[in-house]
Amino acid sequence: MGEAVLLGSCLCGAVRYQVSGPVADAAHCHCSQCRKAHGAAFGSYSWIEDAAFQWLAGSDAVRAFASSPGVRRTFCGNCGSTLQYVSAGYPGGFWLAIGTLDADPAVRPALHMFVGSKAPWFEITDNLPQHREWPPVTG
């Protein structure tokens, strides 16, 4: 887990943020909603505690979309960059689109999830564990 202060931003730079706590539990999500939100074969996210996150600029440009019951996906209203996956089922934090970080978060994705609905044109070629839906919760 990375502990350094990390900066992040959207594509146009209007939205800027910092993470000053652990960046943990990175994963690649292949669900159809993440694919559409990212415009890619999957979305890569990492867990961020609410207390470790701070908007530095452009919070007024952040928009939210209720993609399913209890879930909000945030994005820059100017350029459309995906920012967060916020679920009422996971209080105290959210999943950050780690592609918006400006530096190495010192954590690597540990698994692929929702491979049961992955893009048929994409072949997973790494050796990371694959989960048909949500991975099992441990600990």
RODOMAR-794461 format. One record per residue: residue number from 1; residue in three letters; x, y, z of N, C-alpha, C in turn. Coordinates in steps of 0.001 Angstrom, whole numbers, plus 500000, padded with zeros to 6 digits. Layout:
BEGIN
NUM;ALA;X;Y;Z;X;Y;Z;X;Y;Z
...
***
This chain:
BEGIN
1;MET;500845;498809;500000;500000;500000;500000;500880;501240;500000
2;GLY;500510;502215;499172;501231;503470;499143;500743;504398;500234
3;GLU;501648;505149;500845;501281;506069;501929;501599;507525;501583
4;ALA;502253;507794;500467;502648;509150;500105;501439;509968;499677
5;VAL;501582;511282;499698;500543;512161;499163;500620;512072;497646
6;LEU;499503;511745;497035;499424;511622;495585;498470;512654;495039
7;LEU;498811;513202;493898;497948;514149;493213;497294;513460;492035
8;GLY;496121;513948;491678;495413;513421;490531;494607;514511;489864
9;SER;494177;514240;488639;493416;515241;487886;492650;514568;486760
10;CYS;491728;515322;486207;490983;514862;485040;491778;515208;483774
11;LEU;491266;514831;482631;491949;515059;481366;492180;516542;481078
12;CYS;491181;517375;481342;491331;518804;481029;492032;519590;482136
13;GLY;492202;518977;483312;492887;519631;484420;491997;520512;485276
14;ALA;490720;520606;484947;489814;521446;485743;489614;520865;487138
15;VAL;489563;519546;487245;489375;518872;488530;490725;518341;488988
16;ARG;491106;518738;490202;492354;518242;490800;492053;517792;492215
17;TYR;492766;516758;492648;492550;516215;493990;493862;515702;494546
18;GLN;493831;515384;495845;494979;514722;496468;494495;513594;497351
19;VAL;495331;512569;497435;495098;511430;498312;496260;511409;499287
20;SER;495956;511517;500576;497015;511547;501583;496850;510407;502582
21;GLY;496646;509252;502048;496503;508052;502856;496720;506853;501970
22;PRO;496453;505694;502475;496718;504486;501705;495893;504381;500426
23;VAL;496532;503937;499388;495877;503565;498140;495945;502041;498130
24;ALA;494792;501391;498178;494790;499945;498415;493817;499215;497501
25;ASP;493945;497903;497495;492976;497008;496869;492651;497369;495421
26;ALA;493652;497543;494620;493426;497864;493212;492916;496652;492451
27;ALA;492004;496905;491510;491411;495838;490714;490988;496367;489349
28;HIS;490866;495448;488405;490326;495759;487085;488883;495261;487060
29;CYS;487941;496141;486747;486532;495757;486678;486094;495696;485219
30;HIS;485518;494560;484833;485102;494318;483449;483596;494424;483259
31;CYS;482850;494912;484257;481397;495004;484099;481067;495982;482965
32;SER;479886;495828;482398;479516;496667;481253;479463;498145;481621
33;GLN;479084;498465;482864;479022;499875;483255;480409;500490;483330
34;CYS;481384;499779;483897;482755;500310;483951;483341;500433;482549
35;ARG;483052;499439;481690;483543;499523;480310;482992;500759;479625
36;LYS;481714;501022;479804;481112;502197;479169;481614;503503;479790
37;ALA;481756;503530;481111;482236;504744;481783;483661;505100;481362
38;HIS;484484;504077;481128;485890;504297;480770;486120;504293;479269
39;GLY;485158;503776;478506;485358;503650;477066;486495;502701;476744
40;ALA;486635;501652;477559;487760;500724;477432;487305;499323;477832
41;ALA;488202;498356;477722;487878;496969;478043;487562;496767;479524
42;PHE;488077;497644;480381;487816;497558;481816;488183;498882;482461
43;GLY;487738;499053;483705;488126;500199;484520;489040;499715;485627
44;SER;490054;500500;485946;490981;500150;487026;490742;501097;488194
45;TYR;490478;500512;489350;490112;501282;490538;490943;500859;491744
46;SER;491029;501763;492706;491661;501463;493983;490818;502077;495096
47;TRP;490798;501407;496233;490018;501858;497388;490715;503030;498063
48;ILE;489938;504093;498346;490422;505300;499017;489487;505609;500181
49;GLU;490039;505807;501349;489244;506225;502509;488807;507678;502306
50;ASP;487573;507989;502695;487068;509364;502558;487999;510380;503213
51;ALA;488507;510058;504403;489353;510988;505163;490688;511260;504474
52;ALA;491089;510421;503553;492379;510577;502867;492260;511368;501572
53;PHE;491045;511750;501200;490804;512389;499900;490398;513840;500062
54;GLN;490922;514686;499188;490568;516111;499218;490548;516667;497795
55;TRP;489458;517364;497459;489414;518083;496199;490303;519308;496333
56;LEU;491170;519556;495371;492032;520744;495390;491496;521847;494504
57;ALA;490865;521477;493419;490295;522460;492491;489217;521775;491663
58;GLY;488246;522546;491239;487254;522053;490303;486162;521179;490869
59;SER;485984;521167;492175;484915;520319;492722;483551;520734;492165
60;ASP;483423;521990;491769;482169;522451;491169;481961;521882;489763
61;ALA;483009;521351;489148;482898;520725;487824;482587;519238;487912
62;VAL;482654;518664;489119;482400;517231;489288;480893;516980;489190
63;ARG;480548;516038;488356;479154;515637;488185;479017;514193;488650
64;ALA;477798;513807;488976;477544;512439;489433;476411;511830;488631
65;PHE;476517;510537;488415;475504;509772;487711;475158;508563;488569
66;ALA;473872;508373;488853;473421;507208;489618;473308;506041;488644
67;SER;474349;505223;488580;474403;504149;487581;473595;502917;487969
68;SER;473338;502752;489244;472507;501659;489746;472093;502024;491172
69;PRO;471136;501316;491757;470694;501684;493106;471855;501720;494104
70;GLY;471993;502847;494787;473024;503013;495807;474416;503296;495270
71;VAL;474553;503503;493965;475867;503748;493365;475864;505064;492586
72;ARG;476890;505869;492881;477131;507112;492120;478493;506997;491458
73;ARG;478557;507366;490208;479831;507450;489490;480070;508925;489223
74;THR;481232;509419;489617;481525;510829;489385;482473;510969;488202
75;PHE;482393;512140;487586;483198;512435;486406;483328;513936;486260
76;CYS;484306;514383;485479;484460;515812;485205;483382;516235;484214
77;GLY;482634;517266;484564;481585;517778;483694;482118;518474;482459
78;ASN;483410;518804;482447;484009;519460;481280;484529;518453;480263
79;CYS;485359;517509;480718;486013;516583;479786;485478;515159;479858
80;GLY;484691;514841;480885;484097;513516;480996;484948;512462;481678
81;SER;486130;512811;482164;486987;511818;482816;486279;511152;483987
82;THR;486301;509824;484016;485759;509063;485135;486630;509296;486358
83;LEU;486011;509528;487514;486767;509809;488735;486523;508782;489840
84;GLN;485263;508572;490227;484971;507746;491397;483800;506801;491155
85;TYR;483844;505692;491885;482717;504774;492016;482391;504794;493504
86;VAL;481239;505378;493856;480849;505555;495250;479617;504697;495510
87;SER;479746;503733;496420;478657;502804;496698;478207;502926;498148
88;ALA;476899;503015;498344;476344;503044;499703;476678;501750;500448
89;GLY;476960;500690;499731;477304;499419;500340;478715;499361;500893
90;TYR;479512;500359;500579;480899;500429;501062;481127;501795;501713
91;PRO;480598;502018;502911;480732;503325;503561;482171;503597;503989
92;GLY;482490;504886;504089;483799;505297;504584;484848;505496;503522
93;GLY;484485;505247;502286;485442;505418;501202;484784;505197;499854
94;PHE;485605;505080;498835;485106;504905;497479;486217;504295;496632
95;TRP;485860;503897;495433;486829;503366;494479;487226;504498;493535
96;LEU;488506;504797;493477;489051;505859;492637;489540;505280;491313
97;ALA;489196;505930;490219;489723;505535;488911;491212;505883;488902
98;ILE;492072;504871;489063;493488;505138;489289;494211;505669;488053
99;GLY;493574;505611;486905;494155;506232;485723;494205;507745;485817
100;THR;493481;508329;486784;493499;509785;486958;494592;510252;487911
101;LEU;495318;509310;488530;496446;509698;489388;497598;510196;488526
102;ASP;498306;511192;489013;499420;511784;488264;500753;511090;488528
103;ALA;500802;510179;489480;502042;509477;489825;501711;508023;490144
104;ASP;502738;507229;490320;502590;505815;490643;502007;505664;492049
105;PRO;500870;504983;492199;500276;504828;493525;500955;503754;494382
106;ALA;501948;503076;493845;502688;502027;494568;501804;500850;494949
107;VAL;500724;500643;494228;499870;499469;494389;499555;498983;492978
108;ARG;499433;497688;492829;499130;497105;491529;497815;496348;491612
109;PRO;497039;496371;490534;495804;495586;490548;496090;494123;490889
110;ALA;495259;493577;491757;495458;492218;492258;494506;491215;491624
111;LEU;493496;491698;490891;492508;490777;490334;491692;491442;489239
112;HIS;490977;490590;488521;489973;491020;487546;488625;490616;488112
113;MET;487636;491518;488057;486305;491156;488537;485267;491427;487454
114;PHE;484147;490783;487598;483046;490826;486639;483486;490364;485250
115;VAL;484353;489353;485232;484789;488810;483944;483661;488045;483253
116;GLY;482592;487751;483981;481432;487122;483369;480753;488012;482356
117;SER;481023;489317;482416;480444;490250;481439;481526;491063;480731
118;LYS;482727;490515;480658;483826;491242;480008;483553;491416;478512
119;ALA;484260;492342;477901;484139;492580;476463;484583;491325;475718
120;PRO;483776;490830;474792;484130;489592;474097;485379;489730;473229
121;TRP;485727;490941;472881;486894;491185;472024;488190;491329;472807
122;PHE;488119;491280;474157;489315;491437;474978;489694;490111;475624
123;GLU;490959;489738;475491;491467;488522;476108;492351;488889;477294
124;ILE;492044;488361;478464;492866;488577;479648;494071;487649;479538
125;THR;495258;488227;479521;496456;487415;479301;497405;487374;480498
126;ASP;497054;488060;481587;497925;488001;482766;497493;486849;483668
127;ASN;498188;486667;484763;497900;485567;485679;497141;485991;486926
128;LEU;496560;487189;486915;495796;487646;488075;494531;486804;488228
129;PRO;494074;486610;489463;492820;485873;489676;491666;486554;488942
130;GLN;490752;485749;488438;489572;486253;487741;488319;485830;488492
131;HIS;487417;486792;488701;486168;486528;489414;485004;486859;488496
132;ARG;484066;485941;488417;482918;486115;487534;482120;487373;487910
133;GLU;481999;487661;489199;481311;488860;489690;482207;489515;490732
134;TRP;481611;489928;491884;482410;490495;492968;483332;489420;493525
135;PRO;484564;489774;493859;485428;488774;494515;484920;488527;495934
136;PRO;485230;487362;496479;484813;487094;497872;485487;488053;498845
137;VAL;484759;488452;499860;485298;489342;500889;486047;488483;501902
138;THR;487277;488883;502211;488074;488139;503183;488376;489036;504378
139;GLY;488837;488430;505453;489268;489173;506634;488157;489550;507463
***
